[in-house]
Amino acid sequence: QVQLVESGGGLVQVGDSLRLSCAASGRTISSLATAWFRQAPEKDREFVSGISRNGMVTSYSDSVKGRFTISRDNAKNTVYLQMNSLKPEDAAVYYCAAGAVGGNWLVLKSGYNYWGQGTQVTVSS
Protein backbone atom coordinates (compact mmCIF):
# COMPACT_ATOMS: atom_id res chain seq x y z
CA GLN A 1 0.00 0.00 0.00
CA VAL A 2 1.22 3.48 -0.86
CA GLN A 3 0.46 6.55 1.20
CA LEU A 4 0.76 10.00 -0.35
CA VAL A 5 0.78 13.19 1.68
CA GLU A 6 0.66 16.56 -0.03
CA SER A 7 1.87 19.82 1.47
CA GLY A 8 2.78 23.32 0.39
CA GLY A 9 -0.57 24.75 -0.54
CA GLY A 10 -1.73 28.11 0.65
CA LEU A 11 -3.02 31.56 -0.21
CA VAL A 12 -0.97 33.55 -2.69
CA GLN A 13 -1.45 36.52 -4.98
CA VAL A 14 -1.59 36.53 -8.73
CA GLY A 15 1.89 36.12 -10.15
CA ASP A 16 3.32 34.45 -7.05
CA SER A 17 4.93 31.04 -6.84
CA LEU A 18 4.30 27.94 -4.74
CA ARG A 19 5.97 24.58 -4.50
CA LEU A 20 3.81 21.60 -3.66
CA SER A 21 5.32 18.45 -2.21
CA CYS A 22 4.03 14.89 -2.24
CA ALA A 23 5.75 12.58 0.21
CA ALA A 24 5.28 8.89 -0.46
CA SER A 25 5.59 5.98 1.92
CA GLY A 26 5.06 2.27 1.60
CA ARG A 27 6.80 1.98 -1.74
CA THR A 28 9.68 3.55 -3.65
CA ILE A 29 8.26 6.46 -5.59
CA SER A 30 10.49 5.74 -8.58
CA SER A 31 8.70 2.42 -9.11
CA LEU A 32 5.51 4.30 -9.97
CA ALA A 33 4.40 7.05 -12.28
CA THR A 34 3.26 10.06 -10.32
CA ALA A 35 1.11 13.00 -11.20
CA TRP A 36 -0.65 16.07 -9.95
CA PHE A 37 -4.33 16.63 -10.55
CA ARG A 38 -6.49 19.50 -9.39
CA GLN A 39 -10.14 20.07 -8.72
CA ALA A 40 -11.87 23.41 -8.49
CA PRO A 41 -15.35 23.77 -6.96
CA GLU A 42 -18.05 22.22 -9.13
CA LYS A 43 -15.53 21.07 -11.69
CA ASP A 44 -14.09 17.68 -12.56
CA ARG A 45 -10.69 16.65 -11.33
CA GLU A 46 -8.23 17.47 -14.09
CA PHE A 47 -4.70 16.43 -14.96
CA VAL A 48 -2.00 19.02 -14.29
CA SER A 49 1.33 17.26 -14.68
CA GLY A 50 2.87 13.82 -14.52
CA ILE A 51 6.24 12.10 -14.48
CA SER A 52 6.97 8.57 -15.62
CA ARG A 53 8.48 5.83 -13.49
CA ASN A 54 11.95 6.27 -14.93
CA GLY A 55 11.64 10.04 -14.76
CA MET A 56 12.38 10.40 -18.46
CA VAL A 57 8.91 11.48 -19.50
CA THR A 58 7.00 14.45 -18.16
CA SER A 59 3.67 15.79 -19.26
CA TYR A 60 1.78 19.01 -18.64
CA SER A 61 -1.66 20.27 -19.38
CA ASP A 62 -1.76 23.13 -21.84
CA SER A 63 -3.02 25.49 -19.15
CA VAL A 64 0.13 25.12 -17.02
CA LYS A 65 2.80 24.39 -19.62
CA GLY A 66 5.69 26.81 -19.24
CA ARG A 67 4.64 27.85 -15.74
CA PHE A 68 4.65 24.60 -13.73
CA THR A 69 7.46 22.09 -13.36
CA ILE A 70 7.20 18.59 -11.95
CA SER A 71 10.23 16.93 -10.39
CA ARG A 72 11.10 14.02 -8.17
CA ASP A 73 13.67 13.40 -5.46
CA ASN A 74 14.13 9.66 -5.22
CA ALA A 75 16.27 9.92 -2.09
CA LYS A 76 13.42 11.71 -0.30
CA ASN A 77 10.71 9.63 -1.98
CA THR A 78 9.00 12.90 -2.82
CA VAL A 79 7.50 14.49 -5.90
CA TYR A 80 7.26 18.25 -6.31
CA LEU A 81 5.23 20.66 -8.36
CA GLN A 82 6.80 24.08 -8.76
CA MET A 83 4.10 26.55 -9.74
CA ASN A 84 5.12 29.96 -11.05
CA SER A 85 3.13 32.92 -12.35
CA LEU A 86 0.01 31.71 -10.63
CA LYS A 87 -3.34 32.80 -12.00
CA PRO A 88 -6.79 32.91 -10.40
CA GLU A 89 -7.82 29.93 -12.53
CA ASP A 90 -5.08 27.84 -10.87
CA ALA A 91 -7.00 27.93 -7.59
CA ALA A 92 -8.08 24.41 -6.67
CA VAL A 93 -7.39 21.48 -4.41
CA TYR A 94 -4.29 19.79 -5.75
CA TYR A 95 -3.99 16.03 -5.48
CA CYS A 96 -0.95 13.82 -5.82
CA ALA A 97 -1.48 10.46 -7.49
CA ALA A 98 0.68 7.41 -8.13
CA GLY A 99 0.23 4.28 -10.19
CA ALA A 100 1.61 1.87 -12.75
CA VAL A 101 0.44 3.93 -15.70
CA GLY A 102 2.79 4.04 -18.65
CA GLY A 103 4.67 7.14 -19.69
CA ASN A 104 2.43 7.71 -22.70
CA TRP A 105 -0.70 7.68 -20.54
CA LEU A 106 0.18 9.99 -17.68
CA VAL A 107 -2.94 12.09 -18.25
CA LEU A 108 -5.31 9.20 -17.53
CA LYS A 109 -6.90 9.61 -14.11
CA SER A 110 -7.96 5.96 -14.16
CA GLY A 111 -4.34 4.87 -14.35
CA TYR A 112 -3.58 5.93 -10.79
CA ASN A 113 -4.32 3.63 -7.88
CA TYR A 114 -3.12 5.83 -5.05
CA TRP A 115 -4.23 9.33 -4.15
CA GLY A 116 -3.38 11.83 -1.49
CA GLN A 117 -5.89 13.88 0.48
CA GLY A 118 -5.15 17.09 -1.38
CA THR A 119 -3.79 20.52 -0.56
CA GLN A 120 -5.65 23.76 -1.18
CA VAL A 121 -4.20 26.44 -3.43
CA THR A 122 -5.94 29.81 -3.39
CA VAL A 123 -4.90 32.61 -5.72
CA SER A 124 -6.04 36.09 -4.80
CA SER A 125 -6.36 38.85 -7.34
C-alpha positions, 0 to 999 in steps of 0.5 A, a space after each residue: 500500500 502506498 500513502 501519499 501526503 501533499 503539502 505546500 498549498 496556501 493563499 498567494 497573490 496573482 503572479 506568485 509562486 508555490 511549491 507543492 510536495 508529495 511525500 510517499 511511503 510504503 513503496 519507492 516512488 520511482 517504481 511508480 508514475 506520479 502525477 498532480 491533478 487539481 479540482 476546483 469547486 463544481 468542476 471535474 478533477 483534471 490532470 495538471 502534470 505527470 512524471 513517468 516511473 523512470 523520470 524520463 517522460 514528463 507531461 503538462 496540461 496546456 493550461 500550465 505548460 511553461 509555468 509549472 514544473 514537476 520533479 522528483 527526489 528519489 532519495 526523499 521519496 518525494 515528488 514536487 510541483 513548482 508553480 510559477 506565475 500563478 493565476 486565479 484559474 489555478 486555484 483548486 485542491 491539488 492532489 498527488 497520485 501514483 500508479 503503474 500507468 505508462 509514460 504515454 498515458 500519464 494524463 489518464 486519471 484511471 491509471 492511478 491507484 493511489 491518491 493523497 488527500 489534497 492541498 488547497 491552493 488559493 490565488 487572490 487577485 
